[in-house]
Amino acid sequence: MPRSALLNVIVNAAMKAGRSLVRDFNEVEKLQVSLKGPGNFVSAADKRAEEIIQTELSKARPGYGFLLEEGGTVEGSDKTHRWIVDPLDGTTNFLHGIPLFGISVGLERNGEVVAGVIYNPVMDELYTAEKGTGAFLNDARIRVAARRDLRDAVITCGVPHMGRGNHDSFIRELAHIQVQTSGIRRTGAASIDMAWLAAGRFDGFWERNLKPWDMAAGLILIREAGGLVSDFDGRQRIFESGNIVAGNEAVHDALLRALKEAAKRTAPAG
């Protein structure tokens, strides 16, 4: 299916930034053995990719605003449109030479995400979606998986690390959900989790404390692939809460129930 002019704008920006990230990623392994390490280098790579995306999108749609992971909010003359951009989702993976990271670009129109692209440049996997036209991986249509029982499902989740999130809450959620599923996975990049769910590789996803740029493109990908996405209360306050649950209708609802059950459990003694 031919892409729209709008999707081509996003794809071109993401792929140009992807070429920059691949060049930088190829340098990371060399830096791992240095005393200073690759941290500063990766931060610079992140900012370079964001600058490329912002420049390319601004050329094509000069009035649109931005919500950028690195650069924050940039007001545009067109108040109805806003780009939501994460130039490098999966920074820790990138830092350690793990090729699971993505560029995520979503377009919000009047508060609703209407188009999105997630691109993993190392694997050369390009996920695209626009409202009402379906979701695609490298131009082949994708759908969420059809499994309806958690016992058959592989679920992906975000694992809070040092200094992030409520570890006790997550441990209770994990303990309650893992025994009901066929497996739990963690990629280290929410955009990849969501793209792989849209492609049917994962059956469900939950994570707390995300930012809009982590989720924007993934939201429309999953919806256009036939999936459901909500916050932990089953509502659409996803950006406001930072919490997300996703899957096909049956898995989404089963995960919501499991998360509510886990929340009722008391913290373990000791």
C-alpha atoms as one frame of an Amber mdcrd trajectory, in Angstrom:
protein
   0.000   0.000   0.000   1.512   3.376  -0.997   2.301   5.647   1.931   0.621
   9.018   2.292   2.604  12.227   1.909   2.405  12.671   5.688   3.849   9.244
   6.437   6.596   9.786   3.875   7.604  12.953   5.725   7.938  11.023   8.999
   9.653   8.021   7.408  12.239  10.178   5.664  13.091  11.992   8.901  13.318
   8.751  10.903  15.475   6.980   8.324  17.870   9.912   8.035  18.267   9.957
  11.822  18.632   6.166  11.722  21.643   6.379   9.438  23.285   8.727  11.938
  22.517   6.385  14.845  23.899   3.344  13.015  27.187   5.147  12.406  27.366
   6.066  16.072  26.276   2.599  17.216  29.171   1.077  15.281  31.529   3.188
  17.377  30.074   2.153  20.737  31.894  -1.193  20.920  35.239   0.556  20.523
  34.403   2.869  23.400  33.340   0.131  25.832  36.942  -0.571  26.819  37.854
   3.057  27.504  38.029   4.385  31.052  35.655   7.214  30.237  33.183   4.848
  28.593  30.665   5.666  25.887  28.172   7.618  28.023  28.960  11.097  26.735
  29.233   9.789  23.186  25.766   8.208  23.346  24.236  11.391  24.757  25.673
  13.291  21.805  24.341  10.636  19.383  20.875  11.028  20.892  20.938  14.799
  20.446  22.260  14.557  16.879  19.412  12.241  15.927  16.850  14.569  17.501
  18.255  17.570  15.645  18.042  15.689  12.344  14.410  14.718  12.964  13.408
  18.207  14.091  15.091  19.813  11.085  13.514  17.433   8.569  10.023  17.660
  10.038  10.210  21.442  10.318  11.119  21.713   6.640   8.118  19.647   5.629
   5.577  21.061   8.111   7.014  24.418   9.271   4.122  25.418  11.509   3.883
  22.280  13.631   5.035  22.241  17.254   7.191  19.627  18.973   7.388  17.640
  22.172  10.963  16.350  22.204  12.634  13.999  24.662  15.802  16.098  24.713
  14.591  19.516  23.620  11.289  19.707  25.484   8.309  21.660  24.154   8.655
  23.808  21.043   5.574  25.864  20.237   4.469  26.085  16.623   2.249  28.565
  14.834  -0.156  25.694  14.088  -1.614  24.892  17.513  -3.569  21.887  16.233
  -0.527  19.757  15.337   2.399  18.545  17.425   5.214  16.108  16.696   6.088
  13.834  19.637   9.648  12.571  19.222  11.969  10.123  20.945  15.150  10.049
  18.844  16.683   7.109  20.726  14.384   4.901  22.773  16.503   2.222  24.404
  19.491   4.363  25.304  20.872   1.802  27.768  20.750  -0.892  25.084  22.555
   1.444  22.684  25.115   2.244  25.375  25.890  -1.461  25.838  25.987  -2.347
  22.159  22.624  -4.168  22.235  20.844  -3.642  18.883  17.358  -3.190  20.363
  16.481   0.490  20.163  14.151   2.621  18.143  13.375   6.048  16.771   9.790
   6.952  17.622   7.869   9.793  15.954   4.162  10.408  16.467   1.946  13.175
  15.139  -0.773  14.553  17.392  -3.712  16.413  15.845  -6.075  18.205  18.222
  -4.855  16.010  21.083  -5.171  12.701  19.207  -2.237  10.717  17.790  -3.064
  10.229  14.100   0.193   8.927  12.635   3.324   7.236  13.897   6.599   5.663
  12.851   8.949   3.450  14.847  12.243   2.553  13.206  14.923   0.155  14.424
  17.807   1.127  12.124  20.102  -1.780  13.033  17.461  -4.401  12.191  16.096
  -2.147   9.411  12.537  -2.626  10.655  10.225   0.246   9.810   6.814   0.300
  11.492   4.243   2.790  10.175   0.621   3.619  10.931  -1.859   6.334  10.085
  -5.380   6.621  11.425  -7.812   4.544   9.426  -5.260   2.926   7.108  -3.807
   0.041   9.134  -0.346  -0.738  10.491   2.653  -1.940   8.506   6.114  -3.428
   8.957   8.350  -2.635   5.985   5.149  -2.049   3.965   3.600  -5.433   4.850
   0.369  -5.204   6.847   0.589  -6.358  10.466  -2.006  -7.416  13.035  -1.909
  -8.103  16.747  -1.755 -11.789  17.684  -5.010 -13.739  18.019  -4.164 -15.608
  21.257  -6.894 -14.976  23.800  -5.703 -16.843  26.889  -2.883 -15.573  29.090
  -1.701 -19.175  29.418  -0.694 -19.073  25.740   0.584 -15.505  25.755   4.052
 -13.971  25.842   3.833 -10.660  27.673   6.380  -7.859  27.581   6.783  -5.273
  30.320   8.957  -2.463  31.572  11.200  -3.273  34.532  11.942  -0.254  36.760
  15.639   0.219  37.350  17.647   2.104  39.933  15.997   5.401  40.791  12.909
   4.762  38.636   9.427   3.678  39.605   7.913   1.753  42.485   9.881  -1.492
  42.671   7.570  -3.121  45.214   4.497  -2.513  43.048   6.242  -3.934  40.005
   7.385  -7.048  41.889   3.803  -7.710  42.994   2.535  -7.228  39.445   5.209
  -9.492  37.986   4.650 -12.213  40.576   0.918 -12.178  39.889   1.130 -12.091
  36.084   4.112 -14.334  35.325   2.449 -17.462  36.730  -0.519 -16.942  34.392
   1.448 -16.617  31.147   3.593 -18.563  28.711   6.464 -16.126  29.265   7.556
 -12.619  30.240   9.995 -10.581  28.149  11.775  -7.233  28.475  13.388  -5.526
  25.455  14.575  -2.348  27.178  12.706  -0.036  24.784   8.984   0.671  25.098
   8.720   1.616  21.430  10.075  -1.807  20.426   7.736  -3.524  22.905   4.779
  -1.766  21.291   5.926  -2.301  17.711   6.476  -6.014  18.330   3.049  -6.277
  19.950   1.490  -4.647  16.875   3.349  -7.188  14.716   2.033 -10.137  16.746
   5.386 -11.078  18.295   4.197 -10.189  21.782   0.638 -10.713  22.986   0.441
  -8.067  25.692   2.348  -5.195  27.294   2.259  -3.205  30.496   4.511  -0.513
  31.896   4.397   2.361  34.364   5.969   5.823  34.378   6.425   6.318  30.649
   6.542   9.670  28.863   4.436  10.652  25.828   7.439  10.312  23.505   7.898
   6.701  24.631   4.335   5.814  23.627   2.940   8.146  20.955   3.885   6.208
  17.823   3.253   2.862  19.505  -0.307   3.837  20.449  -1.479   4.256  16.892
   0.518   1.266  15.675  -1.258  -1.041  18.119  -4.681   0.457  17.466  -4.286
   0.278  13.691  -3.079  -3.323  14.090  -6.373  -4.175  15.813  -5.255  -3.933
  19.435  -6.517  -2.075  22.494  -4.492   0.401  24.545  -5.448   2.065  27.828
  -4.147   3.227  31.164  -4.357   0.921  34.207  -7.965   2.046  34.820  -9.035
   1.064  31.312  -9.332   4.722  30.304  -7.511   6.840  27.737  -5.568   9.023
  30.178  -2.394   7.332  29.013  -0.183  10.391  28.578  -1.454  11.905  31.829
  -0.877   8.767  33.911   2.249   7.491  32.156   0.855   3.958  32.552  -0.067
   1.669  29.685  -1.709  -1.721  29.098  -2.049  -3.160  25.596  -2.973  -6.288
  23.682  -5.836  -7.722  21.676  -9.207  -7.283  23.377  -9.012 -10.507  25.414
  -5.386 -10.116  26.537  -5.783  -6.405  27.257  -8.778  -7.106  29.498  -7.045
 -10.041  31.209  -3.995  -7.893  31.954  -6.185  -5.127  33.360  -7.834  -7.613
  35.704  -4.484  -9.085  36.742  -3.016  -5.653  37.477  -6.022  -4.702  39.607
  -5.724  -7.978  41.510  -2.004  -7.396  42.063  -2.700  -3.894  43.386  -4.962
  -5.355  46.089  -2.183  -7.540  47.417  -0.312  -6.273  50.453   3.403  -5.701
  50.257   5.428  -8.772  51.281   6.496  -8.853  54.938  10.086  -8.088  55.795
